[in-house]
Amino acid sequence: MDYEYDVVVAGGGPVGLMLACELRLGGARVAVLERRTEVDPTIKGGAITTPSAEALYRRGMLPALAEVQRRAMDRFRAFMRERDGGDGGVTAGQGLGYVGHFAGIMLRADLVDRTEPGLGDAGPAAEISLVAQQDIERLLGGRADELGVDVRRGVEVTGFAADDGAVTVRTSGGDIRAGWLVGCDGGRSTVRKLGGFEFPGTDPEITCHQAIVEMTGTGDLKVGWTTTDTGIYAHGPMPGRIVTVEFDGPPADRNAPVTAEDLQARLRRVSGVDVTITEVKTATRFTDHARQVTEYRKGRVLLAGDAAHVHSAFGSQGLSLGIGDAMNLGWKLAAVIGGRAPEGLLDTYTSERHPVGAGILAWTRSQVAAMRPDPQSRALREIVSDLAGTVVGTTYLTARLNGAGVRYELPGHHPLTGRSAPDLELADGSRLADHLHGGRALLIDLTDDPGLRAVAAGYADRVGTLTAGCPSRPELAAVLIRPDGFTAWAADTEAQASTSTAGLAEALEQWFGVPELAVTPG
């Protein structure tokens, strides 16, 4: 086709960069257009959940994540030493002792049942959490450069015109013609608005602030999340970090500057402590505004991340939700562009990711309900707190928080099908993630079955094959992993050979098209 790029990605934040990297791994020519000239320093999410860590781990980025987390832990220890002369009992590799929170109710790591599906099989990725959004963006920016993504900073999308064959993207630097346009341009997405995507949801009812500040008079300010008669506030886990949550309506002006005087008044009102804020290093205002588009694709225009769904920041799930969108869409769009799959494959992007987004919106709304200061909500909060003190309750809440309950509705009855693949530890000492760095699908044959490998041989240009042992999972015979890390098909050793080969053939054709060469199993 007569265009410069296969895909233009509007927005160069973590989601846009992750998508661009996945598209490049699939062979697509990609340009990322970002209106900012550098990484936005405004405070955002300070942690990631396991699905994001898994995605980056599967692309070989675990060492870089671990180093970022190490520095974050150093800052946390410094904060604790400043507070009480200790380090909170935190040791290397132990983390903070919590897996996250629900409505400010902390979830203890020692109460999580790791035998539950999705909670004990993420491998080293499960140890990663304290990584800020800006760090993710910097790491992905470097990876995009390595992969040859054309990242254009200081360029803003101002409009576009799409037809059956291409999209003309209008920018502040001139027009660009591409095969596809993906809006990863945030909650106020230009692509979403100009594309006419329906965006139903609920209006904001609360006002929240998050900031890093210098302040005095903090002796009576509690560390962690604290509920009061006037709202909820958080202090830590990094030096100077504060969060206030107030329930007296949305902000009068969402775009008004966040000043030291305003933050000080709000923190005093919610905490009851006469702190004095002397300097604001970074600050942001957010609400419980929650909306989601009804479809993630309109022709040659698609949406991912906050462009497709917005919600409150409670639980730090927004970034993971967007990274999941990018992982799901990237390989599919690249396969369509490369002629390896029909365009209908893109329909599964909405059908798989929309329910996940809807679940996160419900999760954040439920947290706001449990945070309100009215008697009914506080009674609900007491019950949730009691549940969070049990193994069953904490395990359920952690599974929701970490996306362990995500399961796409795929054909097949195996417990792994449709779930994020477990990070199998193989007999040669490697792990499954070590074999996923290139972004290709993988059939892992755990019983040295020539019949299964023969079926996969016709997909050698699209699906890698690995024969290996897995002593820790002797019941597994084989697993077919999509490029996004989700299980497309799996079989146990007790399954009949004919059933296994037929099931694998169906899964391969569904996700990767017709085989290049018909091979008779033997």
C-alpha positions in Angstrom: 0.0 0.0 0.0 1.0 3.6 -0.6 1.7 4.8 2.9 4.7 5.5 5.1 3.8 3.4 8.1 1.6 0.4 8.8 0.5 1.9 12.1 0.5 5.3 13.6 0.1 5.2 17.4 -1.2 8.5 18.9 0.4 8.8 22.4 3.8 7.9 23.6 3.1 6.9 27.2 3.6 3.4 28.5 0.6 1.9 26.6 1.5 3.5 23.3 5.2 2.5 23.5 4.3 -1.0 24.6 2.0 -1.4 21.6 4.6 0.0 19.3 7.1 -2.5 20.5 4.7 -5.4 20.1 3.9 -4.3 16.6 7.6 -4.0 15.7 8.2 -7.5 17.0 5.4 -8.6 14.6 7.2 -6.9 11.7 5.0 -3.8 11.3 6.3 -0.3 10.5 5.3 2.0 13.4 5.4 5.7 14.2 4.5 7.0 17.7 3.3 10.6 17.9 3.6 12.2 21.3 2.8 15.8 22.0 5.2 16.1 24.9 8.8 16.5 24.3 9.9 14.5 27.3 8.5 12.1 30.0 5.8 13.8 32.0 7.2 14.2 35.6 3.8 14.7 37.2 3.2 12.1 39.9 1.1 9.1 38.6 1.0 5.5 39.5 3.8 4.4 41.8 3.3 0.7 41.4 2.4 -2.0 38.9 0.4 -5.2 39.3 1.5 -8.6 38.3 0.1 -8.6 34.7 2.3 -5.6 33.8 5.3 -7.1 35.4 4.6 -10.4 33.6 4.3 -8.7 30.2 7.6 -6.9 30.6 9.3 -10.0 32.0 8.2 -12.0 29.0 10.1 -9.4 26.8 13.3 -9.7 28.8 12.9 -6.6 30.9 13.0 -8.2 34.3 16.5 -7.1 35.3 15.7 -3.5 34.5 12.5 -3.6 36.5 14.3 -5.2 39.5 16.8 -2.4 39.5 14.1 0.3 39.5 12.3 -1.5 42.3 15.6 -1.7 44.3 16.0 2.0 44.1 12.3 2.5 45.2 12.9 0.2 48.2 15.9 2.3 49.2 13.6 5.4 49.2 11.0 3.6 51.3 13.7 2.6 53.8 14.9 6.2 54.0 11.3 7.3 54.6 10.9 4.8 57.4 14.2 5.8 59.0 13.1 9.4 58.9 9.8 8.6 60.5 10.9 6.3 63.4 14.6 5.5 63.0 13.9 2.0 61.6 13.3 0.5 58.2 9.9 -1.0 58.9 11.4 -4.5 59.2 11.7 -4.6 55.4 14.4 -6.8 54.0 15.6 -7.3 50.4 13.2 -9.4 48.4 10.5 -9.2 51.1 8.8 -6.1 49.7 6.5 -4.1 51.9 4.6 -7.1 53.3 1.5 -6.2 51.4 0.2 -7.1 47.9 -1.8 -3.9 47.5 -5.0 -2.5 48.9 -8.7 -2.4 48.4 -10.2 1.1 49.3 -7.2 1.7 51.4 -7.6 -1.6 53.3 -4.2 -3.2 53.1 -3.9 -6.8 51.9 -1.3 -8.8 53.7 1.0 -10.9 51.6 1.1 -13.7 54.2 -2.7 -14.2 53.9 -2.6 -14.9 50.1 -3.2 -18.6 49.1 -0.7 -18.9 46.3 -2.1 -22.3 45.2 -5.1 -20.4 43.6 -4.9 -20.2 39.8 -2.9 -17.2 38.7 -1.5 -16.3 42.1 1.5 -18.6 42.4 2.7 -19.2 38.9 3.9 -15.8 37.6 7.6 -16.7 38.5 9.9 -13.8 39.3 7.4 -11.3 37.9 5.4 -11.7 41.1 8.2 -10.0 43.0 7.9 -6.8 41.1 5.5 -4.1 42.2 7.3 -0.8 43.2 7.9 0.6 39.7 6.5 4.0 38.8 4.8 4.8 35.6 7.6 7.2 34.5 10.1 4.5 34.9 8.0 2.2 32.8 7.8 4.9 30.1 11.6 5.4 30.1 12.3 1.7 29.9 9.9 1.2 27.0 11.2 4.3 25.3 14.6 2.7 25.2 13.2 -0.6 24.0 11.3 1.2 21.2 14.5 2.8 20.0 16.2 -0.5 20.0 13.4 -2.1 17.9 13.4 0.7 15.4 10.1 2.4 16.3 9.9 6.0 15.0 9.0 8.0 18.1 8.3 11.6 17.2 8.0 13.8 20.3 6.5 17.3 20.2 4.0 16.1 17.5 0.3 16.3 18.2 -2.5 14.5 16.4 -5.1 17.2 15.3 -7.4 15.1 13.1 -7.6 12.1 10.8 -9.6 10.8 7.8 -10.1 7.1 7.5 -11.2 5.1 4.4 -11.3 1.4 3.6 -7.6 1.2 2.7 -5.8 3.7 5.0 -5.9 6.5 7.5 -4.6 10.0 6.8 -3.4 11.4 10.2 -3.2 15.1 10.5 -0.6 16.4 12.9 1.1 19.6 14.0 4.0 18.5 11.9 2.1 17.6 8.7 0.0 14.8 7.4 1.0 11.1 7.7 -0.7 8.3 5.7 -0.8 4.9 7.4 -2.7 1.7 7.3 -4.0 1.9 10.8 -4.4 4.5 13.6 -4.4 3.5 17.3 -5.4 6.1 19.9 -3.3 5.6 23.1 -3.6 9.3 23.9 -5.1 9.2 27.3 -8.4 9.8 29.0 -9.1 13.0 27.0 -8.3 11.1 23.8 -8.4 13.2 20.6 -8.7 10.0 18.6 -11.7 8.8 20.6 -13.5 12.1 20.3 -12.9 12.6 16.6 -13.6 8.9 15.9 -17.1 9.2 17.3 -16.6 6.3 19.8 -19.5 6.1 22.3 -18.1 6.6 25.8 -20.8 5.8 28.4 -20.2 5.8 32.2 -20.6 7.6 35.4 -19.8 11.2 36.3 -17.3 12.1 39.1 -18.6 12.5 42.7 -15.3 12.8 44.7 -12.1 14.9 44.6 -8.7 13.3 45.2 -5.2 14.7 45.2 -1.8 13.0 45.1 1.5 14.8 45.6 5.1 14.7 46.6 5.8 17.6 49.0 8.1 19.0 51.6 6.2 19.5 54.9 6.7 20.0 58.6 4.6 19.0 61.6 4.1 15.5 60.4 4.6 13.8 63.7 1.0 12.8 64.2 0.5 12.0 60.5 -0.1 8.2 60.2 1.8 6.2 57.7 -0.3 4.3 55.1 -4.0 4.7 54.5 -6.1 6.2 57.3 -9.8 6.7 57.5 -11.3 9.7 59.2 -14.7 11.3 59.7 -13.9 13.7 56.8 -12.4 11.4 54.3 -9.3 9.2 53.7 -5.7 10.1 53.4 -2.4 8.3 52.7 1.1 9.1 53.8 4.1 7.3 52.2 5.5 4.8 51.2 7.9 7.3 49.6 9.2 10.4 51.3 6.7 13.3 51.0 4.0 11.4 49.3 0.5 12.3 50.3 -3.0 11.4 49.0 -6.3 13.0 50.1 -9.8 11.6 49.2 -12.8 13.9 49.9 -16.4 13.2 49.3 -17.9 16.6 48.9 -18.3 16.5 45.1 -16.1 16.8 42.1 -13.6 19.6 41.6 -15.0 22.9 40.5 -12.1 23.2 38.0 -10.3 20.0 37.1 -7.6 22.0 35.3 -6.8 24.5 38.1 -3.2 24.5 39.4 -2.7 22.4 42.5 -1.1 24.8 45.0 0.7 24.2 48.3 -2.1 26.2 50.1 -4.8 24.0 48.7 -3.0 20.8 49.4 -2.3 21.9 53.0 -5.9 22.9 53.7 -7.2 19.6 52.3 -4.6 17.4 54.2 -5.4 19.3 57.4 -9.1 18.9 56.9 -9.0 15.2 56.2 -6.2 14.2 58.7 -6.9 16.6 61.5 -3.1 17.2 61.7 -1.7 20.8 61.4 0.9 20.0 58.9 2.6 22.8 57.0 3.5 22.2 53.3 6.5 24.3 52.3 7.1 23.0 48.8 5.1 21.0 46.2 7.5 19.0 44.0 4.7 17.3 41.9 1.0 17.1 42.3 -2.1 15.9 40.5 -5.9 15.9 40.9 -8.2 13.0 40.1 -11.8 11.9 40.5 -13.9 8.7 40.3 -15.0 9.5 36.8 -15.6 6.1 35.2 -16.3 5.5 31.5 -15.6 2.9 28.8 -16.1 2.9 25.0 -18.6 0.4 23.7 -16.2 -0.9 21.1 -12.4 -0.7 20.8 -12.3 -0.6 17.0 -14.0 1.4 14.3 -12.7 0.2 10.9 -9.0 1.2 10.8 -9.1 3.2 14.0 -8.6 1.5 17.4 -8.2 2.6 21.0 -6.1 1.2 23.9 -5.4 2.2 27.5 -7.1 5.3 29.0 -8.4 6.3 25.6 -10.7 3.3 25.8 -11.5 3.4 29.6 -11.1 5.8 32.5 -11.6 5.2 36.2 -10.2 6.3 39.6 -6.6 5.4 40.4 -7.4 3.3 43.4 -5.5 0.0 43.2 -3.0 1.1 40.6 -4.7 -1.0 37.9 -5.0 1.5 35.1 -1.5 1.0 33.8 -1.8 -2.8 33.9 -5.1 -2.6 32.1 -3.6 -0.5 29.3 -0.5 -2.7 29.0 -2.8 -5.7 28.7 -4.7 -3.9 25.9 -1.4 -3.3 24.1 -0.2 -6.9 24.5 -3.6 -8.2 23.2 -3.8 -5.9 20.2 -0.2 -5.7 19.2 0.3 -9.3 17.9 -3.1 -9.4 16.3 -2.8 -6.2 14.3 0.8 -7.1 13.3 -0.5 -10.5 12.0 -3.3 -8.9 10.0 -0.8 -6.4 8.5 1.6 -9.1 7.7 -1.0 -11.2 6.0 -0.7 -14.0 8.6 -4.3 -13.6 9.8 -7.6 -12.4 8.5 -8.9 -9.0 9.5 -11.6 -10.7 11.6 -9.0 -11.5 14.2 -9.2 -7.9 15.3 -12.8 -8.5 16.4 -11.4 -10.6 19.3 -9.6 -7.5 20.7 -12.9 -5.9 21.8 -14.5 -9.2 22.8 -11.5 -10.2 25.0 -10.5 -6.8 26.5 -13.8 -5.0 27.0 -15.0 -7.4 29.7 -11.6 -7.0 31.5 -12.0 -3.2 31.4 -15.6 -3.3 32.6 -14.4 -5.4 35.5 -11.8 -2.8 36.5 -14.4 -0.1 36.4 -16.6 -2.1 38.7 -13.6 -2.7 41.0 -12.8 1.0 41.3 -16.4 2.0 41.8 -16.8 -0.6 44.6 -13.7 0.9 46.3 -15.2 4.4 46.3 -18.4 2.9 47.8 -16.3 1.4 50.7 -14.5 4.7 51.3 -17.4 7.0 51.8 -17.8 8.5 55.3 -21.5 7.9 55.6 -22.7 5.3 58.2 -23.8 2.8 55.6 -20.5 2.8 53.8 -18.5 2.7 57.0 -20.5 -0.4 58.0 -19.7 -2.0 54.6 -16.0 -1.1 55.1 -15.9 -2.9 58.5 -17.2 -6.1 56.9 -14.7 -5.8 54.0 -11.9 -5.2 56.5 -12.9 -8.3 58.4 -12.9 -10.3 55.1 -9.5 -8.9 54.3 -8.2 -10.3 57.5 -8.8 -13.9 56.3 -7.0 -16.1 53.8 -10.1 -16.5 51.7 -10.9 -12.8 51.6 -7.4 -11.6 50.9 -6.9 -14.3 48.3 -10.1 -13.2 46.5 -9.2 -9.5 46.7 -5.6 -10.1 45.6 -6.8 -12.2 42.6 -9.0 -9.3 41.5 -6.3 -6.7 42.1 -3.6 -8.7 40.2 -5.8 -9.8 37.3 -5.5 -13.4 38.3 -9.1 -13.9 37.5 -8.8 -12.8 33.9 -9.8 -15.6 31.6 -10.7 -15.1 28.0 -13.6 -17.1 26.6 -11.6 -19.4 24.3 -12.6 -22.9 23.0 -11.4 -25.7 25.1 -11.9 -27.1 28.6 -8.4 -27.2 30.0 -8.1 -25.1 33.2 -5.2 -23.1 31.6 -7.0 -22.2 28.4 -7.8 -18.5 28.2 -5.5 -17.7 31.2 -2.1 -16.1 31.3 0.3 -19.0 30.9 2.1 -20.1 34.1 5.8 -19.4 34.1 6.9 -23.0 33.8 10.3 -24.0 35.2 11.8 -26.3 32.7 14.2 -29.2 33.2 17.1 -27.3 31.6 16.9 -24.5 34.2 15.2 -22.0 31.9 11.7 -20.7 32.5 8.8 -20.2 30.0 9.3 -16.4 29.9 12.9 -16.9 28.7 11.5 -18.3 25.4 9.0 -15.5 24.8 11.3 -12.5 24.3 10.8 -12.4 20.6 7.0 -12.0 20.8 6.2 -15.1 18.8 3.6 -17.8 19.7 5.1 -20.9 21.2 4.1 -24.6 21.4 5.9 -26.1 24.3 5.9 -30.0 24.0 6.5 -31.4 27.4 6.3 -35.1 26.5 8.4 -35.2 23.3 5.3 -35.9 21.1 6.2 -36.0 17.4 2.5 -35.9 16.5 2.0 -32.5 18.1 5.1 -31.2 16.5 4.0 -32.4 13.1 0.8 -30.5 13.4 2.7 -27.3 14.4 5.2 -27.7 11.6 2.9 -26.0 9.1 3.1 -22.9 11.3 6.8 -22.7 11.6 6.8 -19.1 10.3 4.3 -18.0 13.0 4.7 -20.4 15.9 7.9 -21.6 17.6 8.2 -25.1 19.0 10.1 -26.1 22.1 10.5 -29.7 23.4 11.4 -29.7 27.1 10.6 -31.4 30.4 8.8 -29.7 33.3 9.2 -31.8 36.4 7.1 -29.5 38.6 4.0 -30.0 36.3 4.1 -33.7 35.3 0.5 -33.7 34.4 1.0 -31.3 31.5 1.6 -32.7 28.0 1.7 -29.5 26.0 0.8 -25.8 26.0 0.2 -23.4 23.1 1.0 -19.9 24.2 -0.2 -16.9 22.1 2.3 -14.0 21.6 0.5 -12.0 24.4 1.4 -14.8 26.9 -2.1 -16.3 27.1 -2.8 -20.0 26.7 -4.6 -20.8 23.5 -4.7 -24.5 24.1 -3.3 -27.1 26.6 -3.5 -30.8 27.1 -2.7 -33.2 29.9 -0.7 -36.4 29.6 -3.9 -38.4 30.2 -5.5 -37.0 27.0 -5.7 -39.3 24.0 -3.2 -38.5 21.3 -5.9 -38.1 18.6 -7.9 -35.7 20.8 -4.7 -33.7 21.5 -3.6 -33.3 17.9 -7.2 -32.4 16.8 -7.5 -29.8 19.5 -4.1 -28.3 18.7 -4.9 -28.1 15.0 -8.1 -26.2 15.7 -6.4 -23.8 18.0 -3.5 -23.1 15.6 -6.0 -22.5 12.7 -8.2 -20.2 14.9 -5.3 -17.9 16.0 -2.7 -18.3 13.2 -4.6 -19.1 10.1 -4.2 -21.9 7.5 -0.9 -23.9 7.7 1.7 -23.3 5.1 2.3 -27.0 4.6 0.0 -29.9 5.4 1.9 -32.5 7.5 0.6 -35.9 8.3 1.3 -36.8 12.0 3.4 -39.8 12.3 
